[in-house]
Structures are given as structure tokens and as C-alpha cells.
């Protein structure tokens, strides 16, 4: 079984031009994925964290402020990496969290590309 960095290195070495959707099911896996990809690029030199899209549950980060305060997100912004973020709706959380309000807030950012 290959690791995420191995897959990205294969994409680079093969010169494949793709977008990789990282569909996270566990919040604890998000930050390690960012750091594992931080110094990897495609063949054209574009950072992997720009063409690997982060698909994350809306309940993990309720507002852009919470998301942007994370050390790995701050590192991406400082490094000039344009993160691509997809906020996902989860019907199991309808009574626990106002996902629509959260999506409205994220829709105003330059890194939220879809919902």
C-alpha cells in the first residue's frame, strides 16, 4: 500500500497533470497530510498543497477564523500556498450545528472553492 507522499511523488515523476481530492473522514489526519505534502510538487514545480484539495467536514472548523488559526493553515498562508478547501455538509449534524451559516462565512474566503 502506498502513502500519500509516494502517490504525489509518482504524479510528479510521471508528469501527470491532475487534481487530487483528499476526502478526509478523520479530522486528526488533516494536519499530518499537510505537513507530509509541504515540500512536494508536481513536475511543473507547483506545490502539492495547491493541487491536493482538502475536503473537510463543516463541523470540524465552524468559521474561517477557527480554520485560519490552525498552525498548518497559517504555515500555508505564510508560505504563499493557495489552499483549496471544500466544505462538506453532514446531515447527522443538523441539530448540533448551523452548517448553512458556516458555509456562508467560508464562501467569502479565497480558498473555499466548493461546498
Order of alpha helices (4+ residues) and beta strands (2+ residues): alpha-beta-alpha-alpha-beta-alpha-alpha-beta-alpha-beta
